[in-house]
Amino acid sequence: MTTPSLASRAAAPVVVDTRSADETQDLAATLARIAKPGDRIALVGELGAGKTQFAKGFARGLGVREVVNSPSFTLMAEYGGRLPLFHQDLYRLAGAEEAIAGGLVDERQAEGVTLSEWAERLPAEIDPQRLTVTLDIVGENARRITITAAVEPHRRYLAAASGWSERGTAGE
């Protein structure tokens, strides 16, 4: 029997290296295949780190057929797929109050998956059960992607990312 303290202990983040936008999209598509309703994914990284590429791959993995772009001027775009995808861009927000007042956190999102670019603008206290995906630029096309699960159910994303990484390096 697992004690509550062991069950709630955070899992170690998984770090994956990608060498191209296509690989970043492929990783994201793999993760989308295990997404469940209500999942919230925080995308963090500097300008050009690949947040929108990740979102495009995630959308593809959900079966979205529409073109996915950064929703910078609309704040949130909604797409239909296996699950609804709510793609947010929080870059222009001043803080959590503005996100809530703007309807970027609502009950509809419990039916789908929410991807939030520039998620560091929405404090983790407002969205404590999110999966955090941090994208770092390590070369012209290379990215280091760190996936951190805040809650136990999101550990499935860590396992999927590890499996994707092992599959990608096995053929080298």
N, C-alpha and C positions, 0 to 999 in steps of 0.2 A: 504494500500500500504506500502510495506517495504522500509525503507530508505536504501541507500547503506551502511551506517555505521552499521546498524543492520544486513544486509545480510552478510557482510564480517566478522562480529565478530566471533571469534573462539568459537567452542562449547567446553564444558568441556570434558576432557578425560573420557573414560569409563575404569574402573578397574575390571578385572575378575580374580578370583582365580581358578586354576586347581590343581587337586590332583595327576595327573599321565600324562605320555606322551600320553596315549590314549585320555585323556580329552583335552590336548593341541591340539592334532590332530583333535579332534571332533570340537572344537571351530573354528579352522582354516578352516575346511571343510565347516562349516556353513557360514563363511565369504566369501569363494570362490564362493558360490552359487549366490551371489549378485555382483560379480566382473564384471567390464565392461572393454572393450578395452581401453588401455592407462593407466589403473591404475598402480601406482607405489607404492610398499609397502616396507618401510624401517624396517628391523628387527634388533633390537638393544639389546644387552645383552652380559654378560660375557661368556666365554667358558663354555659349558655345561648347558647354561640357557634354551635351547630348541628351538633355532632358526631353526635348521634342522628338528626337530619334527614338528614345525609349518609349515614349507615348505612342508613336506610330507602330512600333513593333507590338506593343501591348494590345493596341486596337486590332491589329491583324490577328493576333492570337485569340481574340474574342470573336473573330469572324466579322468585324466591322468592314464594310466594303467602301465606305466613303473615304475621301482624302482627309487625313488628319493633319492639321496645322496648329501652330501655337495660337491659343485663343486670347492673345494679348489685348485686343480691343473689345472683345465681348465678355471677358473674364471667365466665362464657362461655356463650353460647347458640349452638346449631348449627342451621342451616337448610339445606334442600335446594333446589337450583336447577340451572342449567346446570353450575355448580360448587358444591360444598359451601361454605357461608359460615360462618365461625367469627367471631362477634361478641363481642369482649371489652370489659370495663370494668375498667380497672386502677386506678381512683380509690382504692379502699380498700387497695391493696397497699403494704407498707412498703418493698419493694425487689425487685430482680431475683431474689434467692434465693427469695422467697415466690412469685413468678410461676412459677419453674421447679418448685418443690416442689408447687405447686397444679395442675400439669399444663397450664398455659396456653401452654407451648411444647412441642409434641410432634410426632411424625412424621406423624400424621393430617393435619396442616395442609398437608403437601406436596401433597395431593390437591385442595385448595380454596384459598380466599382468606381471609385473616385480617384483620379490621378491629379495631384496638385503640384504644378511646377512652381518653383520659388516658395516651397512650403515652409521655409524658415520664417516667413512673414506671418505665419499662423502658429502661435506658440504651441508646443507639444501639450501643454496643460489643456488647451481647447480641444485637441484631437489626440488624446493619450493612447488610443489603440491603433495608431497608424503604423504601417510598415514604412521604414525610411530607406530610400535608395539614394545614396550619395554618389554622384558621378564626378570624378576628378580627371582632368586632362593630364596625360603622361607622355604624349607624343602628338604628332600632327593628326593622326587618326586614332590613336590608342587611348583607351579610357580604363581607369581603375574604378570599378563599381563595387561599393560596399553596401550590403543589404543587412539591415538591422531589424529584428522582430521585437516589438514592444510587448506582445502578448503571445501566449503559447500557441493559439491556433495559426499564427503566422509563421510558425516554424516550418510549415510545409513549403513556404517560399525559399527558406534557407536550404532545405533538402533538394528542391528542384534546381536552384542555382548551383549547388555543389555538383549535382548530376550533369548539368549542362557544361560546367567547367571541365569535369573529368572527361566527358565525351569529346569536347573540343581539343583537349590536349592529348588524348589517346592516339590521334592520328598523326602527331608531329614526329 
